[in-house]
């Protein structure tokens, strides 16, 4: 049997590109760019990660397919459009993540449970239609590659919704009341980068684990809904 190349953590950034994000396009694009630059600045860590960036509105569009940031030279570009369709996200991830994991394994890697960083500024326009694909995606019996999901809400996104999207209450955050939305987006990407760097470092330890940092300007969503 051939030896494995090592262990990878696939990470998916899923960013809201709906029309209500138009005032914050600069911060959103800048955040994506800073994330890519931050990982390129840590090549030893980037070697343990594979990053994908997806934009969602009416549908999901791939801004960066799962990639090794040590060799990826471009910067994903966001585009503001449409409405906030959560179902499109989870339908896409339900197909995309198992396929990516299978491909990485086929390339000779061991793969840790993927992680999804979800950022939205609004409530789902598809009502409860997203719940079925979300349930299938996060059920480890039905989807062995089921990801951990960190959900961050800004603007009109409700705390209860972020709790329901996240795979653990400790992974659900909302921007603090009165927080500047543009700054909150920047803090989201700063925290995301730090979380991935710390998680990459943990993969080299005797206790590999996912590290999730709470972004500045955010509070745990569970605190907001009194659970």
Backbone as CSV, one residue per row, in Angstrom:
resi,resn,N_x,N_y,N_z,CA_x,CA_y,CA_z,C_x,C_y,C_z
1,UNK,0.847,-1.204,0.000,0.000,0.000,0.000,0.877,1.247,0.000
2,UNK,0.561,2.195,-0.850,1.352,3.422,-0.935,1.189,4.252,0.327
3,UNK,2.268,4.902,0.736,2.203,5.771,1.901,1.396,7.022,1.567
4,UNK,0.713,7.555,2.582,-0.041,8.778,2.361,0.906,9.968,2.319
5,UNK,0.473,11.013,1.640,1.276,12.222,1.538,1.264,13.024,2.835
6,UNK,0.251,12.812,3.657,0.088,13.580,4.881,-1.384,13.810,5.150
7,UNK,-1.665,14.766,6.023,-3.029,15.039,6.447,-3.431,16.451,6.029
8,UNK,-4.648,16.592,5.525,-5.150,17.890,5.090,-6.448,18.247,5.812
9,UNK,-6.669,19.546,5.973,-7.942,20.074,6.457,-8.566,20.905,5.334
10,UNK,-9.650,20.433,4.710,-10.344,21.251,3.708,-11.186,22.324,4.405
11,UNK,-11.066,23.563,3.964,-11.799,24.681,4.560,-12.572,25.415,3.476
12,UNK,-13.846,25.668,3.727,-14.734,26.324,2.767,-15.228,27.636,3.363
13,UNK,-14.973,28.722,2.674,-15.513,30.020,3.061,-16.730,30.284,2.187
14,UNK,-17.880,30.422,2.813,-19.141,30.630,2.099,-19.643,32.022,2.454
15,UNK,-19.553,32.949,1.510,-19.838,34.356,1.778,-21.091,34.828,1.051
16,UNK,-21.926,35.538,1.773,-23.152,36.121,1.234,-22.795,37.212,0.220
17,UNK,-23.295,37.057,-1.005,-23.080,38.051,-2.049,-24.394,38.699,-2.487
18,UNK,-25.446,38.587,-1.672,-26.746,39.127,-2.046,-26.714,40.652,-2.100
19,UNK,-27.766,41.223,-2.668,-27.803,42.657,-2.909,-27.585,43.510,-1.680
20,UNK,-28.026,43.030,-0.523,-27.869,43.823,0.701,-26.418,43.969,1.133
21,UNK,-25.535,43.197,0.517,-24.108,43.301,0.827,-23.411,44.360,-0.022
22,UNK,-24.153,44.995,-0.921,-23.547,45.967,-1.837,-22.750,47.065,-1.132
23,UNK,-23.236,47.632,-0.009,-22.451,48.688,0.640,-21.124,48.200,1.210
24,UNK,-20.984,46.890,1.314,-19.802,46.320,1.982,-18.960,45.471,1.030
25,UNK,-19.161,45.698,-0.268,-18.413,44.903,-1.250,-16.909,45.056,-1.061
26,UNK,-16.454,46.266,-0.771,-15.023,46.500,-0.587,-14.474,45.703,0.586
27,UNK,-15.209,45.705,1.702,-14.747,44.955,2.875,-14.782,43.446,2.614
28,UNK,-15.809,43.001,1.891,-15.904,41.573,1.581,-14.755,41.141,0.689
29,UNK,-14.522,41.886,-0.389,-13.412,41.553,-1.282,-12.069,41.665,-0.587
30,UNK,-11.919,42.698,0.240,-10.667,42.861,0.976,-10.433,41.755,1.972
31,UNK,-11.514,41.284,2.590,-11.378,40.186,3.539,-10.921,38.900,2.876
32,UNK,-11.508,38.606,1.707,-11.091,37.408,0.962,-9.612,37.521,0.574
33,UNK,-9.213,38.697,0.104,-7.816,38.898,-0.287,-6.881,38.747,0.904
34,UNK,-7.268,39.291,2.066,-6.405,39.197,3.250,-6.279,37.760,3.734
35,UNK,-7.350,36.991,3.602,-7.299,35.573,3.966,-6.283,34.845,3.099
36,UNK,-6.359,35.048,1.794,-5.431,34.379,0.884,-3.991,34.799,1.160
37,UNK,-3.781,36.089,1.376,-2.441,36.587,1.663,-1.918,36.047,2.994
38,UNK,-2.816,35.961,3.980,-2.410,35.452,5.284,-1.957,34.009,5.231
39,UNK,-2.637,33.198,4.422,-2.239,31.791,4.297,-0.966,31.650,3.475
40,UNK,-0.807,32.485,2.458,0.429,32.439,1.678,1.640,32.821,2.532
41,UNK,1.409,33.653,3.527,2.498,34.083,4.413,2.895,33.001,5.405
42,UNK,2.102,31.924,5.465,2.375,30.809,6.386,2.455,29.517,5.582
43,UNK,3.477,29.347,4.749,3.502,28.188,3.850,3.503,26.841,4.567
44,UNK,4.122,26.772,5.733,4.127,25.507,6.473,2.711,25.137,6.924
45,UNK,1.928,26.163,7.258,0.543,25.932,7.653,-0.319,25.676,6.426
46,UNK,-0.114,26.490,5.394,-0.905,26.337,4.170,-0.752,24.947,3.573
47,UNK,0.382,24.312,3.808,0.609,22.968,3.291,-0.387,21.963,3.863
48,UNK,-0.945,22.287,5.031,-1.879,21.378,5.701,-3.333,21.678,5.357
49,UNK,-3.565,22.756,4.600,-4.920,23.214,4.317,-5.222,23.168,2.827
50,UNK,-6.496,23.058,2.518,-6.973,23.280,1.164,-8.167,24.214,1.270
51,UNK,-8.100,25.347,0.593,-9.093,26.398,0.747,-10.007,26.498,-0.462
52,UNK,-11.291,26.683,-0.202,-12.263,26.992,-1.248,-13.044,28.231,-0.816
53,UNK,-13.372,29.087,-1.767,-14.176,30.274,-1.498,-15.406,30.229,-2.407
54,UNK,-16.577,30.270,-1.801,-17.842,30.207,-2.526,-18.665,31.442,-2.204
55,UNK,-19.259,32.043,-3.223,-20.168,33.155,-3.024,-21.587,32.682,-3.253
56,UNK,-22.531,33.109,-2.395,-23.907,32.665,-2.599,-24.880,33.842,-2.607
57,UNK,-25.906,33.676,-3.423,-27.033,34.605,-3.492,-28.202,33.759,-3.996
58,UNK,-28.668,33.986,-5.246,-29.682,33.097,-5.822,-29.121,31.692,-5.999
59,UNK,-27.823,31.628,-6.272,-27.142,30.349,-6.449,-25.764,30.455,-5.816
60,UNK,-24.982,29.411,-5.958,-23.607,29.394,-5.455,-22.661,29.491,-6.635
61,UNK,-21.703,30.383,-6.532,-20.682,30.511,-7.563,-19.310,30.312,-6.935
62,UNK,-18.492,29.540,-7.637,-17.162,29.198,-7.124,-16.211,30.357,-7.401
63,UNK,-15.696,30.944,-6.348,-14.693,32.000,-6.482,-13.288,31.412,-6.411
64,UNK,-13.165,30.296,-5.709,-11.901,29.550,-5.662,-12.232,28.099,-5.365
65,UNK,-11.934,27.210,-6.313,-12.112,25.786,-6.055,-11.041,25.338,-5.063
66,UNK,-11.308,24.253,-4.357,-10.403,23.796,-3.306,-8.957,23.793,-3.815
67,UNK,-8.097,24.562,-3.126,-6.773,24.851,-3.680,-5.706,24.887,-2.597
68,UNK,-4.473,24.654,-3.024,-3.279,24.799,-2.197,-2.808,26.244,-2.319
69,UNK,-2.892,27.010,-1.235,-2.591,28.434,-1.316,-1.107,28.722,-1.509
70,UNK,-0.274,27.725,-1.397,1.151,27.930,-1.668,1.401,28.108,-3.161
71,UNK,0.512,27.579,-3.979,0.711,27.646,-5.431,-0.365,28.477,-6.122
72,UNK,-1.414,28.851,-5.403,-2.490,29.661,-5.972,-2.056,31.120,-5.955
73,UNK,-2.009,31.755,-7.114,-1.504,33.126,-7.194,-2.602,34.172,-7.336
74,UNK,-3.792,33.759,-7.724,-4.875,34.713,-7.936,-5.589,35.073,-6.640
75,UNK,-6.442,36.087,-6.724,-7.284,36.508,-5.608,-8.738,36.341,-6.033
76,UNK,-9.524,35.556,-5.298,-10.933,35.377,-5.660,-11.676,36.714,-5.669
77,UNK,-12.545,36.887,-6.654,-13.297,38.129,-6.798,-14.766,37.893,-6.459
78,UNK,-15.313,38.741,-5.586,-16.713,38.613,-5.218,-17.579,39.400,-6.195
79,UNK,-18.878,39.079,-6.223,-19.824,39.776,-7.100,-21.151,39.903,-6.364
80,UNK,-21.681,41.115,-6.267,-22.937,41.345,-5.564,-24.104,41.100,-6.513
81,UNK,-25.099,40.328,-6.046,-26.186,39.920,-6.935,-27.283,39.259,-6.107
82,UNK,-28.511,39.295,-6.571,-29.567,38.417,-6.105,-29.973,38.487,-4.642
83,UNK,-30.600,37.399,-4.200,-31.162,37.301,-2.862,-30.418,36.249,-2.036
84,UNK,-30.883,36.044,-0.807,-30.146,35.220,0.158,-30.732,33.812,0.223
85,UNK,-30.314,32.954,-0.682,-30.865,31.611,-0.796,-29.984,30.615,-0.041
86,UNK,-30.398,30.266,1.169,-29.609,29.328,1.969,-29.641,27.911,1.369
87,UNK,-30.776,27.542,0.794,-30.858,26.183,0.249,-29.791,25.948,-0.815
88,UNK,-29.535,26.967,-1.632,-28.510,26.822,-2.659,-27.166,26.447,-2.047
89,UNK,-26.877,27.025,-0.879,-25.607,26.741,-0.195,-25.511,25.275,0.182
90,UNK,-26.533,24.783,0.864,-26.427,23.432,1.415,-26.641,22.349,0.360
91,UNK,-27.427,22.642,-0.673,-27.487,21.724,-1.819,-26.099,21.588,-2.450
92,UNK,-25.422,22.724,-2.616,-24.093,22.718,-3.229,-23.088,21.966,-2.369
93,UNK,-23.031,22.295,-1.089,-22.040,21.668,-0.206,-22.282,20.171,-0.060
94,UNK,-23.547,19.766,-0.114,-23.876,18.347,0.018,-23.258,17.525,-1.110
95,UNK,-23.089,18.126,-2.272,-22.435,17.457,-3.396,-20.932,17.737,-3.411
96,UNK,-20.578,18.972,-3.143,-19.196,19.415,-3.306,-18.233,18.781,-2.293
97,UNK,-18.611,18.798,-1.032,-17.659,18.359,-0.001,-17.319,16.875,-0.127
98,UNK,-18.303,15.957,-0.229,-17.918,14.545,-0.411,-17.072,14.319,-1.659
99,UNK,-17.387,15.048,-2.740,-16.604,14.897,-3.968,-15.162,15.366,-3.774
100,UNK,-14.989,16.511,-3.115,-13.633,17.021,-2.863,-12.845,16.078,-1.966
101,UNK,-13.496,15.567,-0.925,-12.817,14.659,0.001,-12.388,13.388,-0.724
102,UNK,-13.273,12.858,-1.554,-12.932,11.656,-2.326,-11.742,11.933,-3.243
103,UNK,-11.729,13.100,-3.880,-10.631,13.453,-4.777,-9.319,13.574,-4.005
104,UNK,-9.328,14.246,-2.862,-8.111,14.405,-2.072,-7.583,13.061,-1.592
105,UNK,-8.479,12.191,-1.184,-8.049,10.848,-0.769,-7.451,10.088,-1.946
106,UNK,-8.073,10.272,-3.105,-7.551,9.617,-4.301,-6.167,10.107,-4.682
107,UNK,-5.848,11.353,-4.262,-4.524,11.911,-4.505,-3.503,11.458,-3.466
108,UNK,-3.945,10.660,-2.503,-3.014,10.095,-1.529,-2.976,10.788,-0.176
109,UNK,-3.949,11.641,0.116,-3.984,12.359,1.387,-4.948,11.710,2.374
110,UNK,-4.625,11.833,3.645,-5.623,11.619,4.685,-6.336,12.954,4.876
111,UNK,-7.619,12.901,5.165,-8.402,14.129,5.209,-9.130,14.254,6.545
112,UNK,-8.879,15.358,7.243,-9.628,15.654,8.459,-11.011,16.161,8.090
113,UNK,-11.901,16.138,9.058,-13.269,16.592,8.812,-13.252,18.032,8.306
114,UNK,-13.884,18.297,7.166,-13.861,19.650,6.612,-14.527,20.670,7.535
115,UNK,-14.200,21.927,7.309,-14.808,23.014,8.073,-15.370,24.048,7.099
116,UNK,-16.550,24.550,7.431,-17.222,25.580,6.633,-17.356,26.839,7.482
117,UNK,-16.912,27.969,6.948,-17.104,29.271,7.585,-18.180,30.012,6.785
118,UNK,-19.337,30.185,7.397,-20.520,30.723,6.729,-20.775,32.147,7.226
119,UNK,-20.866,33.090,6.292,-21.114,34.487,6.632,-22.329,34.993,5.879
120,UNK,-23.331,35.511,6.618,-24.532,36.046,5.971,-25.002,37.301,6.686
121,UNK,-25.586,38.211,5.901,-26.119,39.442,6.492,-27.641,39.462,6.480
122,UNK,-28.270,38.318,6.227,-29.727,38.325,6.172,-30.349,36.977,6.457
123,UNK,-31.658,36.997,6.595,-32.422,35.774,6.783,-32.607,35.071,5.440
124,UNK,-32.759,33.751,5.443,-32.933,33.015,4.187,-34.220,33.426,3.482
125,UNK,-34.119,33.711,2.197,-35.295,34.076,1.410,-36.066,32.846,0.944
126,UNK,-35.507,31.654,1.186,-36.163,30.413,0.775,-36.931,29.772,1.931
127,UNK,-37.234,30.546,2.969,-38.001,30.008,4.085,-37.266,28.892,4.796
128,UNK,-37.931,27.744,4.905,-37.313,26.602,5.585,-36.786,25.558,4.604
129,UNK,-36.745,25.896,3.317,-36.332,24.919,2.298,-34.890,24.462,2.495
130,UNK,-34.069,25.276,3.155,-32.658,24.925,3.351,-32.458,23.833,4.394
131,UNK,-33.466,23.605,5.210,-33.259,22.712,6.356,-33.002,21.256,5.958
132,UNK,-33.672,20.772,4.915,-33.481,19.370,4.512,-32.060,19.108,4.009
133,UNK,-31.530,19.895,3.051,-30.151,19.636,2.638,-29.141,19.910,3.757
134,UNK,-29.435,20.864,4.632,-28.545,21.123,5.769,-28.502,19.907,6.691
135,UNK,-29.680,19.323,6.943,-29.736,18.136,7.808,-28.963,16.973,7.188
136,UNK,-29.102,16.779,5.876,-28.377,15.704,5.197,-26.870,15.958,5.227
137,UNK,-26.484,17.205,5.026,-25.060,17.555,5.007,-24.392,17.315,6.352
138,UNK,-25.087,17.617,7.437,-24.476,17.571,8.765,-24.678,16.251,9.493
139,UNK,-25.433,15.332,8.917,-25.665,14.014,9.513,-24.501,13.100,9.125
140,UNK,-23.671,12.768,10.092,-22.460,12.000,9.794,-22.748,10.563,9.394
141,UNK,-23.938,10.081,9.695,-24.306,8.739,9.234,-24.646,8.766,7.750
142,UNK,-25.313,9.813,7.317,-25.696,9.933,5.900,-24.572,10.520,5.059
143,UNK,-23.791,11.410,5.644,-22.690,12.057,4.938,-21.424,11.902,5.781
144,UNK,-20.642,10.841,5.552,-19.453,10.616,6.380,-18.485,11.796,6.407
145,UNK,-18.450,12.599,5.334,-17.556,13.769,5.283,-18.248,15.025,5.802
146,UNK,-19.309,14.858,6.583,-20.067,15.996,7.110,-19.136,17.013,7.764
147,UNK,-19.263,18.285,7.388,-18.335,19.290,7.909,-18.765,19.852,9.255
148,UNK,-17.820,20.456,9.955,-18.147,21.375,11.031,-18.500,22.707,10.383
149,UNK,-19.560,23.354,10.844,-19.984,24.634,10.272,-19.922,25.719,11.332
150,UNK,-19.163,26.771,11.034,-19.112,27.968,11.871,-19.955,29.020,11.176
151,UNK,-20.978,29.517,11.848,-21.920,30.459,11.240,-21.793,31.826,11.898
152,UNK,-21.616,32.854,11.076,-21.487,34.226,11.569,-22.517,35.108,10.895
153,UNK,-23.331,35.768,11.702,-24.379,36.626,11.177,-24.084,38.096,11.416
154,UNK,-24.356,38.898,10.400,-24.223,40.346,10.498,-25.513,40.970,9.968
155,UNK,-25.669,42.278,10.126,-26.845,42.940,9.580,-28.141,42.370,10.116
156,UNK,-28.999,41.886,9.206,-30.322,41.378,9.587,-30.342,39.892,9.922
157,UNK,-29.205,39.224,9.876,-29.160,37.794,10.215,-29.469,37.618,11.703
158,UNK,-30.370,36.712,12.010,-30.808,36.509,13.395,-29.932,35.486,14.110
159,UNK,-29.775,35.714,15.397,-28.966,34.809,16.207,-29.504,33.385,16.155
160,UNK,-30.824,33.215,16.261,-31.407,31.874,16.254,-31.062,31.139,14.966
161,UNK,-31.075,31.852,13.845,-30.747,31.223,12.563,-29.307,30.764,12.533
162,UNK,-28.378,31.564,13.068,-26.972,31.168,13.087,-26.773,29.934,13.967
163,UNK,-27.525,29.865,15.083,-27.446,28.677,15.939,-27.896,27.440,15.171
164,UNK,-28.929,27.592,14.341,-29.452,26.458,13.587,-28.537,26.063,12.430
165,UNK,-27.831,27.022,11.856,-26.904,26.712,10.759,-25.631,26.055,11.286
166,UNK,-25.116,26.546,12.400,-23.870,26.019,12.960,-24.070,24.592,13.454
167,UNK,-22.994,23.821,13.441,-23.078,22.437,13.902,-22.900,22.300,15.405
168,UNK,-22.589,23.392,16.072,-22.498,23.431,17.531,-22.855,24.840,17.974
169,UNK,-23.561,25.003,19.086,-23.864,26.360,19.558,-22.612,27.211,19.750
170,UNK,-21.494,26.563,20.085,-20.238,27.288,20.271,-19.645,27.792,18.954
171,UNK,-20.234,27.363,17.843,-19.767,27.778,16.522,-20.684,28.834,15.894
172,UNK,-21.597,29.412,16.673,-22.557,30.379,16.144,-22.284,31.758,16.737
173,UNK,-22.136,32.752,15.863,-21.810,34.112,16.301,-22.674,35.127,15.553
174,UNK,-22.926,36.255,16.209,-23.583,37.381,15.550,-22.834,38.650,15.919
175,UNK,-22.866,39.619,15.008,-22.224,40.895,15.289,-22.917,41.572,16.464
176,UNK,-22.149,42.214,17.295,-22.699,42.902,18.448,-23.648,44.007,18.003
177,UNK,-24.636,44.272,18.813,-25.593,45.328,18.515,-24.872,46.659,18.317
178,UNK,-25.163,47.308,17.211,-24.547,48.596,16.922,-23.182,48.508,16.276
179,UNK,-22.684,47.299,16.071,-21.359,47.145,15.462,-21.393,47.613,14.008
180,UNK,-20.324,48.237,13.574,-20.190,48.637,12.181,-20.071,47.386,11.315
181,UNK,-20.961,47.244,10.336,-21.011,46.011,9.538,-19.724,45.815,8.738
182,UNK,-19.224,46.875,8.126,-17.993,46.748,7.360,-16.840,46.270,8.218
183,UNK,-16.724,46.841,9.414,-15.654,46.416,10.322,-15.865,44.970,10.776
184,UNK,-17.136,44.599,11.011,-17.422,43.229,11.438,-17.002,42.224,10.361
185,UNK,-17.219,42.571,9.084,-16.792,41.686,7.993,-15.274,41.524,8.017
186,UNK,-14.565,42.620,8.190,-13.101,42.556,8.251,-12.645,41.699,9.420
187,UNK,-13.317,41.841,10.569,-12.946,41.051,11.740,-13.246,39.571,11.526
188,UNK,-14.332,39.281,10.800,-14.652,37.890,10.481,-13.495,37.229,9.742
189,UNK,-12.978,37.905,8.723,-11.894,37.321,7.933,-10.580,37.267,8.725
190,UNK,-10.352,38.243,9.572,-9.157,38.209,10.427,-9.206,36.997,11.349
191,UNK,-10.360,36.787,11.986,-10.521,35.650,12.888,-10.463,34.328,12.140
192,UNK,-11.047,34.299,10.944,-11.028,33.093,10.119,-9.584,32.690,9.803
193,UNK,-8.782,33.663,9.404,-7.374,33.386,9.101,-6.657,32.840,10.322
194,UNK,-6.864,33.479,11.477,-6.217,33.023,12.706,-6.672,31.619,13.080
195,UNK,-7.957,31.324,12.872,-8.477,29.992,13.181,-7.837,28.932,12.303
196,UNK,-7.694,29.231,11.010,-7.093,28.252,10.106,-5.612,28.051,10.401
197,UNK,-4.900,29.124,10.719,-3.483,28.997,11.059,-3.328,28.140,12.317
198,UNK,-4.136,28.413,13.338,-4.052,27.641,14.578,-4.458,26.184,14.359
199,UNK,-5.474,25.964,13.536,-5.892,24.593,13.243,-4.815,23.850,12.464
200,UNK,-4.171,24.544,11.519,-3.070,23.935,10.778,-1.923,23.546,11.685
201,UNK,-1.627,24.398,12.649,-0.575,24.085,13.620,-0.965,22.866,14.447
202,UNK,-2.247,22.787,14.819,-2.717,21.671,15.637,-2.627,20.343,14.902
203,UNK,-2.695,20.364,13.567,-2.587,19.120,12.806,-1.230,18.468,12.988
204,UNK,-0.233,19.266,13.332,1.119,18.730,13.527,1.353,18.235,14.945
205,UNK,0.367,18.409,15.819,0.538,18.059,17.224,0.026,16.648,17.495
206,UNK,0.188,16.216,18.753,-0.321,14.904,19.154,-1.827,14.949,19.391
207,UNK,-2.400,16.153,19.350,-3.835,16.333,19.584,-4.427,17.211,18.487
208,UNK,-4.532,16.691,17.256,-5.075,17.517,16.167,-6.530,17.879,16.446
209,UNK,-6.858,19.150,16.290,-8.216,19.606,16.569,-8.492,20.902,15.820
210,UNK,-9.766,21.201,15.716,-10.201,22.434,15.061,-10.174,23.574,16.068
211,UNK,-9.589,24.687,15.667,-9.546,25.882,16.507,-10.484,26.918,15.902
212,UNK,-11.405,27.432,16.710,-12.354,28.446,16.250,-12.233,29.662,17.160
213,UNK,-11.812,30.774,16.593,-11.686,32.021,17.331,-12.930,32.881,17.119
214,UNK,-13.457,33.441,18.198,-14.586,34.361,18.062,-14.081,35.677,17.491
215,UNK,-14.693,36.136,16.400,-14.243,37.415,15.842,-14.530,38.580,16.790
216,UNK,-13.655,39.580,16.784,-13.968,40.829,17.464,-15.238,41.396,16.835
217,UNK,-15.976,42.172,17.582,-17.247,42.752,17.143,-18.378,41.723,17.081
218,UNK,-18.116,40.476,17.512,-19.143,39.440,17.511,-19.330,38.900,18.928
219,UNK,-20.511,38.349,19.165,-20.785,37.638,20.396,-21.340,36.277,20.043
220,UNK,-21.289,35.328,20.969,-21.859,34.023,20.689,-23.356,34.170,20.505
221,UNK,-23.879,33.588,19.440,-25.304,33.711,19.138,-26.165,33.082,20.227
222,UNK,-25.670,32.062,20.875,-26.434,31.412,21.928,-26.758,32.372,23.057
223,UNK,-25.871,33.330,23.305,-26.119,34.321,24.349,-27.285,35.234,23.980
224,UNK,-27.466,35.438,22.667,-28.496,36.357,22.210,-29.891,35.757,22.262
225,UNK,-29.986,34.446,22.227,-31.309,33.822,22.181,-31.676,33.175,23.515
226,UNK,-30.801,33.268,24.502,-31.121,32.821,25.845,-31.246,31.339,26.023
227,UNK,-30.562,30.557,25.195,-30.628,29.095,25.336,-29.739,28.637,26.494
